[in-house]
Amino acid sequence: STPSPLDRLAGSLAVVIKGYYEPQSLRKTRVNKPLKGLNLQERADALENIYRFHIGGAIESLLLVDDIFTSASTMKAIIAAIRKVTSCPISIFTLAASGQSAERGQLSGAVYTWGSQRGWIQTQDPDAS
């Protein structure tokens, strides 16, 4: 199939950072209902255990690429799937973020922080105490 514009962007970013673009590593285990109009808990429930992550070999770090960052529900679900396999550093690149996403700080805390110029960035190893 023809790659989407987001697939082409992610592939280009992989070249620039001397990484690999492997979209097959993340799969949905089922179709989810549209998230638009759902509150945060309903979004979390709809996405619970929906993703499966698999990759062969060691992983130094990951860059997740998404079109828009709204509630963090999708990223949290993806990160939960990745964390079942690896504790490597994760960075998130989005083309846009809704105004409310930065204000609420859904991923801020021990592992992620919002950087106005860089988006969501990992600031602490998840296994660090």
C-alpha positions in Angstrom: 0.0 0.0 0.0 1.0 3.6 -0.5 2.6 5.2 2.6 0.7 8.0 4.2 2.2 11.4 4.6 2.9 10.6 8.3 4.6 7.4 7.3 6.8 9.3 4.8 7.6 11.9 7.5 8.5 9.2 10.1 10.7 7.5 7.5 12.5 10.7 6.8 13.0 11.4 10.5 14.5 8.0 10.9 17.1 8.7 8.2 18.0 12.1 9.7 18.5 10.6 13.2 20.3 7.5 11.7 17.6 5.3 13.0 15.1 2.8 11.6 11.5 3.2 10.6 9.7 0.0 11.6 5.9 0.7 11.7 5.2 -3.1 11.8 6.6 -3.2 15.3 3.4 -1.6 16.7 0.1 -3.3 16.0 -3.5 -2.8 17.2 -5.0 -6.0 18.6 -8.5 -4.8 17.8 -10.4 -1.9 16.2 -11.3 0.8 18.6 -14.3 3.2 18.5 -13.6 6.8 17.6 -12.2 8.8 20.5 -13.7 12.1 19.6 -16.2 13.3 22.2 -15.0 10.8 24.9 -13.7 12.0 28.3 -10.3 11.0 29.5 -11.5 7.8 31.3 -13.6 6.7 28.4 -10.5 7.2 26.1 -8.3 5.2 28.4 -10.8 2.4 28.6 -11.2 2.3 24.8 -7.5 2.0 24.3 -6.6 -0.3 27.2 -4.4 -3.2 26.0 -5.2 -2.3 22.3 -1.5 -2.1 21.2 1.1 -4.8 20.9 4.8 -3.9 20.5 7.3 -6.4 19.1 10.8 -5.9 17.9 13.8 -8.2 17.5 17.1 -7.3 19.1 18.2 -4.5 21.5 16.6 -1.1 21.3 18.6 2.0 22.3 15.8 4.5 22.0 12.5 5.1 20.3 10.9 8.0 18.5 7.1 7.9 18.3 5.6 10.1 15.5 2.0 11.1 15.6 -0.1 13.7 13.8 -1.8 15.5 16.7 -1.4 15.3 20.5 -4.7 15.9 22.2 -5.4 14.0 25.4 -2.3 11.8 25.7 -4.5 8.7 25.8 -3.1 7.2 22.6 0.5 7.9 23.6 -0.1 6.4 27.0 -1.5 3.2 25.5 1.4 2.9 23.0 4.0 3.6 25.8 2.3 0.9 28.0 2.7 -1.6 25.2 6.3 -0.6 24.6 7.1 -0.8 28.3 6.1 -4.5 28.3 9.1 -5.1 26.0 11.7 -2.4 26.8 12.5 0.4 29.2 14.6 2.3 26.6 14.2 6.1 26.3 11.1 7.3 24.3 10.7 10.6 22.6 7.5 11.8 21.0 7.2 13.9 17.9 3.9 15.4 16.9 2.9 17.8 14.1 0.5 19.6 16.4 -0.8 19.7 19.9 -4.1 21.0 21.1 -3.9 24.0 23.4 -5.3 22.0 26.3 -2.8 19.1 26.0 0.2 21.3 27.0 -1.8 23.0 29.8 -3.0 19.7 31.4 0.4 18.1 31.3 -1.0 14.6 30.8 2.5 13.0 30.4 4.4 15.3 32.7 5.9 13.9 35.8 8.6 11.4 36.6 9.2 10.5 32.9 7.9 13.1 30.5 7.9 16.9 30.4 6.5 19.3 27.9 9.1 21.5 26.2 7.5 24.4 24.3 10.1 24.2 21.6 10.6 20.4 21.5 7.2 18.9 22.4 7.0 15.9 24.8 10.4 14.7 25.9 11.6 12.0 28.2 13.5 13.6 31.1 14.0 10.7 33.4 14.7 7.0 33.0 11.4 5.2 34.0 13.4 2.7 36.1 15.3 5.4 38.0 14.3 5.8 41.7 
